[in-house]
């Protein structure tokens, strides 16, 4: 469960990343990398493929974050 402070911090980071702050995007990646990997691995059952999938997801997110509403 996410507490209110965590949610506010995530929203702040998303807004900063949308504005072009690469450090904020990096922090978002750091905050979610382990969970993203676990989900990818549970689906793919392959370490290398899971790592690639997470990398591709973060690249796509980075390229698209300015479109987020």
Order of alpha helices (4+ residues) and beta strands (2+ residues): alpha-alpha-alpha
